Amino acid sequence: MRHRRTAAAFASIAVALGSATAFATIGGPGPVPSTGATPTLMPEKVRVSSYPVYDARGHKVGSAAWRISPAGGNCCETYVAATPTGRIVESGGTYPWYTDDQGKHWYEVKFDVPDQNDNGPSVAGGEGATVVGPGGDIYGVTWDAYSGDHLQAYRYTAQNRTWAVSEVVMKTPAYDRPWLSYAKGPFVLNGVKTNQILDATGGTLTKDVDTLSPDGQDYSTPSYFVNDEKSSATVNFKIPVVHNSAADWWQPHPGTGTIPLNAGGILRTANTDDINGNNPCAVARLDQATSKWQCVKLAGQLQGIVRQDSRGYLTEVYRTNGDTALTIATSRDGGVHWSSINLTPPPGTGNRLETPDLFNVIANGALKQAVVTARWDDSAHHGHDLVFRVDTSKPKPALMRTYAVGKGDIQTGNNVASVTMPRFDYESIALLPNGKIAVTFDDSTCLQPSTRDPNHDSPEVAILV
C-alpha cells in the first residue's frame, strides 16, 4: 500500500530512527520460536479469457489464453514470483498462496495471525512480500494491519517440503507494504559467518531502516543504510559476470531498490533518505565482511530496474520519451557497455504510463528472455496491462511479441489517495521455466465482492495457458 509522506510525519519519527540503537528498542529483543504452517487447497474460482497478441511492429497477430483467479492478494496489491520447479507464489495479502499446476488449483498457507474480517475477501487486508532462494526455497514476510500490527516471517524449505513461521518483533511501527531481497553470501553478520542474507524493509512513514536475517526467520539485526554509507569510504567496484542458476529466480520486486549479484553480495540503488532527502551515493553495496552498506563507484552505469540473470548478464528497464515508452537494455560486461531498444504500446493499448513507476521486469538467462510488464493509460484514463516478451540471446535485445492482459476498460488509482477508484498499486510478473508468464492485472472483470463492498474490484493473477 503506497502512501504519500509528509515532512511533518518525518519529523515525528526522526529522533526514533536516528540510529540503529534507537531502532532496536522499538519492537523488543528478538523473534519468538518458529512454528509450522499447513497448506490448504482452496475452492478458488478460476476462469480462462483470451486477449490480443501483437508482433514486434505492433500488429495484431492473434490472441492468447490466460488462466485467471483472485488467488490471495488484497484490495490493491497482488505479488507473484516463480520457482525453478514452476511453482507460482502469490503473496500480496495476509497469507502466501501457491499453485503447482499453473493456476488450476491454489493452496493457501495459513498461520497464526488473529483472523479478522479484513483478512478475507474485503476492502483491505494484510500485505506480504516473497523472494525465491537457491534450490526453490521460498522466503517471505507478511504484515497484518488489522490485528495488532503483526509482522511474521515464513520460509519454505524445498528439500523437505516444510514451512516455518516466526513472529518478527524487530520492526518499525505500521510496517505497510514490506519488500524483501535475497543476497548470496558469504557474509559476516553480528560476527557470525552466514551463506546468505535476507533484507526486509517496510514502514508507513519511512522504509530506510531495514532488518537483516541469516535464515529468513530471525530478523533481529537492524540496518540504517544512510548512516552506513555516510560513515564509510567509497570504493571502486565492477559487477562480476559469473554463471549462477539461482539468479533467474531471486530477482526481487523493484520496490526494494536492490540488485542481488550472482557472485555474491547485493547492490542498492535506492539510497535517498525518506526523512531528510540525503543521498550519500547513487549505488551502494552490502559489504560482505561487515554487513554494512558502503558507497561504490561502478565501472559502468545503472538506471531504472536492473536484473542480473543466470548468465551474469544485466538487463535494465527505464522510462523514456515523456513516459510514452520504456527502454530495455542489456549488458554482457557488468554494465560497462549497453545495447538497447524501446518498447511502446501497440495502437489502441494506451499511450502513457499510468504512473512513472508502474512497470516491472524479470530476466531469465536459461531461456535467454526477459519479460516486461507495464500499465498504460489511454486518453480516457483507462489502464491497459501489457507484457513485452524480449529475446536476449544476442547482444542487442529484440522484441518478440506483446501481450495484452485484460480488457483495458477501467480507471484505477495507485495509492491511498485513491478514494473512489479501484486500486492497482504496482506491477508484478514472473517467468516460468517453460516460458509461460504469470502477471498481475486489473479490469472490470476483476470483481471480489466483500461484506463492505459488494462491487469491490481488486487486481488478479493471470497465467499464460
Secondary structure, DSSP 4 states (H G I P E B T S, - for coil): ------HHHHHHHHTTTSSHHHHHHHH-S-PPPPEE-EEEEE----EEEEEEEE-TTS-EEEEEEEEEE--S--SS---EEE-TT--EEE-SSSS-EEESSTTSSEEEEE-S----GGGSSSS---EEEEEE-GGG-EEEEEEETTSSSEEEEEEEETTTTEEEEEE---S-SS--S-EEEEEEEEEEETTEEEEEEEEEE--SS---EEEEESSSS---EEEEHHHHHHTS--EEE-------GGGGT-PPPGGG-EEE-TTS-EEE-----TTT---S-S-EEE-TTT--EEEEEESS---SEEEE-TTS-EEEEEEETTTTEEEEEEESSSSSS-EEEEE-PPTTS-SEESSTT-EEEEEETTTTEEEEEEEEE-TT--EEEEEEEEE-SSSS-EEEEEEEES------B-STT-SSS-B-----EEE-TTS-EEEEE--TT-B---SS-TT-B--EEEEE-
